[in-house]
Amino acid sequence: MKIGCPTEIKPQEFRVGMTPNAAREAVDHGHEVLIQTGAGIGAGFSDDDYAAAGAQMIDTAKDIFASADMIVKVKEPQAIERAMLREGQLLFTYLHLAPDPDQTHDLLKSGCTAIAYETVTDDRGGLPLLAPMSEVAGRLAPQVGAYTLQKANGGRGVLMGGVPGVGPAKVLVIGGGVVGTHAARIAAGMGADVTVLDRSLPRLRYLDDVFGSQFRTGYSSRGLLTEHLSQADMVVGAVLVPGAAAPRLVSRADLGLMKPGAALVDVAIDQGGCFETSRATTHADPIYDVDGIMHYCVANMPGAVARTSTIALGNATMPFMLALADKGWQQACADDPHLLNGLNVHAGALTNYEVGKALELDVLSPQLALKA
C-alpha cells in the first residue's frame, strides 16, 4: 500500500502524522511511504530522518493525495485537503465530526473511507488513540491556565501555588477521565487547591484510591458545580462523550457567578466545547474575554509541544496503521471490532451514530459498511 503523510496546515499545528520510526516499520512491512518535504520539521524530524527510514520525500500535498492509498494525518483535513480526497481513499486521522458539519459533508461527498482516531476503542472501554493527546492536553491545561490567570493576560493575577501567607489558586476540574485526571495531578503539583467533579462514583473512588489527599473529588450536580464555580480561580473543562458533541455544562449566565478575571480552559473544544461561551482559538491568539471571564480554547493544545505529542501519538497509532496497510481497511476492521468503531465515513455514508445524532444525519451501521 502507498501511505501518504502530508504536512499539517492547521494554524500553529507542528505535529506530524508519522514519525520516522513509523515510516520505517511500514517500509519493513513492504509498503511505500510518501512524506511531504518538511512535514516533520515542527516536531524535530528532518527530511533526512525520513529518507533514512526508507520513505520517499514528496514536494507537495497535492502529489501525496493523488498517489497515496491511505492518508495518515494528525488534525482533521482542512477544506483544501478535503477537496483532494477521492473515492476509495482511506483517511486515518482525528476528525471530531460532531461539531463540524462542513467537514462531515465534504468527507461524505468525497467518497473516501475515514477512520477517526478519537472513536477507536479498546477492550477496557478506553479510547487508545485519543488517550495520549488527552494526557498531553490535560497536563498542559493548568500550565496554560496559569498563564491565562496572569494579570497581563486579563486574569485575576493569582499564582497557582500561592506563597507563604497567601493562599493558592482554587482550581475546578469538570470531568475525571484521562484529561481531568492529568489536569488535576499537574495543578495539584503546582500547589493549587484542586477539586475534581465527575458523575461516575467508580471513577471518583479510583481517583481517591490513587491520589488520596492530593486533590478533592465531588459528585457532579448542578448545585455543587454552581458552588465551586463561585469559588474557582480556574475551571478546566474535561468532559467527553465519545464521538458526540461535548455537553454544555457552564452557561453564559453562570459566568456571572465567577470571580472577575477567572480562567476557563476548555479542553473539550475539539468536540464543540463544554462552556456555552467557548469558541475555538489558536496558539497565536489563544485567550478572549466574555463578561470579564478569560477563556482559553485552543483547539489543538498538544500542538504546542509537538515533539512529545507526535511521538506519543505515533506510538499509539502505529499498530493500527500497520493493520490497515497490511490487511486493507475492511479486513482490518473485520478482525478488530475496536478499530471498526473508528469508522466514521465510508463511500458517501456516515457510519458513526453519535455524529449522526449531533448533525441530524442518517447513519449506516459500520457492520453494514464492511459489506458494502
N, C-alpha and C positions, 0 to 999 in steps of 0.2 A: 504494500500500500504506500502511496505517496502522502506523507504527513507534512502539512504546512503550518508554519508558525510566523504570523506577521508581527510587525512592531505595533504595540498598543498605541492608540491615538486619542484615547480619552484624556482630557486635560490633566496634567501632572500625574499621569499613570506611568510609573517607571518599572513596573514588574514585567515579566516576560512569561509566555505560556509554557515554554520548555527550557529546562536547564541543559547545559552541555551533557551532564550525566544521563538525563532522559533521552537526549538525542543519540548518545552512544548506545544505550540499551535498545532503542528502536532500530538502529542500524544493525546491531548484533542479531536482532530478530529477522533481518532480511528486508527491512523497509527502507524506502528513500525518505530522507528528512530534508525539508526545504525551510531554511531560516532566512527571514528578511535581514538584509545588511543593517547592522546597528541595533537589532532588536533587543539584545541583551545588555547594552551599554549601561542603561539606567540601573540595572541590578548587579553591575560589576562583572559581566561576562563579555569578553571580546569576541569579535568575529573569528579570530584565530582559535579561541577555545572551542567554538562550534566546528570549525573546519577540522581540528584535530580529533574531534569526536566522530568525524565521518559525514557531517552534514554538508549540504550544498548551500552556499550563500547566494541569495536571490535579491536583486536590487529593489524591486517594487512589490507592494502588497498585491497589486493587480495581477502580476505574474504568478504569485503564490496561490491566490484564489482561483486563477484559471487552471492551474496544474494539479492542485492537491485534491486527493480523495477525502481527506479529513483535515479540518482546520482546528488547531488547538490554540486557545487564547486564554486570557485571564478575565477581562471585563466583557460585558455584553457588546455585541457588534454595534458599532455606530452606523448611522444612516448610510454613509458612503460605503461601509463594509457590507451592510446588508444587501445593497444593490449589486454586489459582486457574487453573492451566494447563488448557487444554481441547483436545479433539481437533482436529487440523488446524492448531493454532497453531504458529508457528515460534519456537524459543528459540535465541538466539545469545549464548553466554557461556562462561566457564570452567566445566567440570563436574567433572573429576577423579573419575570414577565408580569406578575400580578399588578404592579402599579404602572405598567408601561405598555399601553395599547398600541402605540405606534410601532414599537419593536415587534410586538406579537403579530400584528397584521403583516408586517414586512416579511417576517420569517415564514408565515403561512403562504404568502404569495410566492416566495422563492422556491418552494417545493423541497427545501432541504430537510434533513433529519437533524434535530437539535437535542442534545443531551446536556442537561443543566447540572453543573457541579452541586448546586445547593439543594437538589432534591434526590440525589443518590443517597441511599440509606445503608445501614449495616444491621447485623443480626442482634445488636443490642438496642436497636431503636434510635441510634445516633445518626448523624449526618457527617460522614467521614471526610468529605471534600469541602464542607463548609467549616468544620471544626478548626482547622489550622488558622484560617483567616479570622474566625471568631476569637480564637485565643489571642491573635495579634491585636485585633481591634479592641478587645476587652482590656488588654494591658496598656494600650495606647490611650484609652478613654480618660482615665484620671490624669494622665500627662497633659493631654490637650485641654482637658477641663481646667487644670491648674493654670494653664496659660490663659484660658478664657477668663478666669477669675481675676487676673491681674488688672489693676485699675486702668492702666494704659489701654487695655482692650475693652473697656466698658464694664468690667466686672466689679465685684464688691471689694476687691483689694484684700482678700483673705488668703493667708498662707495655709497650705494643706495641713501641715503638721503643727501649726502654731509655734510658739516659743515659750520658754518658762514665764509663767504669769499670764499668758494669753492662750485661750483655748484653740483647738484645731478646727478646721473646716468640718461641717456636717455634710456627709455625702449619702445620698439616697440612690440605691441601685434597684431599678424595677426589672425584675426577672432574674432568676437564679440558675439559668442554664450556663452554657460554656462562656458566653460573653460576660454575663453578670458575675460569675464566679471569679474570672480573671480580673475583672474591673475591681471587685471588692477586695481581692487579695492585694492588688497593687496599691489601691487607695489606702488600705489599712497599713501597708508597708511604708507609705509616705507619712504616716502618723495621723491620718484623718479619722474622724468618728463616723463609722460606716454602718449603715443598715441595709439589708437586702430584703426585698419583698417578693414573694412568689406564692402561687396558688397550689403548689404541689407539696403536700405535707411530707411525702417521702424525700423530696429534694431538700426541703428545709432540714429534715433530720440528717441527711447526708452532709449538708454544709456545717451543721452543728457538730457532727461527729469528727469531721476532717479538720475544721478550722477553729472549733472551740470558741474562745473568747476574742479571737482576732477581730470579728465583727458580729453585729447582732442580726437576727433574722426576724421576719414577721410574716404572718399570713396576709396576703394582699386582699384588702377590702377597700371599698370606697372611703370609708371613714378613716382607716389607718393611712391610706395614701394621702388624703387631704391633710391629716395631722402632720405627716412628715414633709409634705410639700411646703408647709408654712415655716418649717424649721431649717430646711435644707439650704446650704450654700451651693451645692452642685447636685444635679439629678442626672443619672445615666440611664437612658432608655435601652434596655437589653432584652426586649421581648421578641419572640419568633414563633410564628405558625408556619411550618414548612411549606414553601411554595405559595403561601397566601399573602395578601396584604397584611401588614402589621396592624394590630388593633390600636385605635387611638385612645390612649389611657389618660392623657393630660389635655384638657381643653384650653381654649384661649381664656375663658373665664377663670380657670384655675391659676393662670399667671398672676392674677390679682391677689392670690393668697401668698405669693412668694416674696422674698426679700428683694428689694431693688438691686440689680446687678448680679443676681444669682445666675448660675450657668446651667444650661440644658445641653447635654451631649447625647445626640440621637444616633446610636449605633445601628438602629433598625431602619435607617433612611433608605438603604438599598431596596427595602420592601415597602417603601412609601412613608415610613416614619411612624413612631408611636406617640408623637405630640401633634396636636391639631395644627400648630403653627410652624411645623417643620417644613423646610424646602431644601432640596439638595444644594450644597455648596461645593466649592473646590478648595484644594490646598492653597491656591493663590489668593482666595478671598473667603476664608472659612467661617467667619463669625458675622452674625447680624443681630439686630436688636428688635424685639417685639415687646411693647409695653414695659420697657425697662428691664426685660429678662434677656440675657445674652444666649444665643443659640449657636451651637457648633454642630453642623450637619453635613460633614464631608462624606460623599457617597463612596469614596474608595480610600478609607482611612489607612488600610495596610500598605497602600502605595507609597506612603511616607517613609516606610522602612523596607524599601523594595528588595534588598538582597535577602534579608531574613525571610520576608514574605514569599519570595519566589522559590527559595529552597524548601521552605515548609510546604508550600502548595505542591511543588514538584514531587516531593516525597509521597504525598497522598494521592496525586492523580496518576502517577506513573503506572501502577499495576492495571488500572482501568484503561488507560490509553493503550497499553500494550495488548490488553484483551480485545479491545475494539479493532486494533490494527491486525492482530493475528487471526481473529475469527470472523471479522466483519461485525457490524453492529447487531444484526439480527441474531446470529448465533451467540454472540457475547451476552446479549440481553436475555436470550432464552436460557442460557446456562446460569445466569446470575440475576435473580429477581430484584436484588437491591440496585443493580445497575439499570434494570428496566424502569425502576421508579424515577430514574433521572430523565427518562424520555419525556420531553415537553411538546415537541412538534415533529410530525412526520408527514411528508408528502401532502402538504396543504391542510392537515388535520391537527387540531390541538389535542394533546394526549395527557394533560395534567388537570385533574378535577378542580383543585384549588384555584388554579389560574382561570379556568373556565368560569368558576363561580364568581371570582372577583371581576372579570371582564364581561360576564353575561354572554359567553360564547358556548356553542355546542362542543362536546368533548367526545373523542373516540378513545375507548379504553386502550391502554398500552398493549394489552394482550392481543386485541384485535389488530392493532397496528403491526405487530410482529408477523401476522399472517397476510398483511396487505401486499 
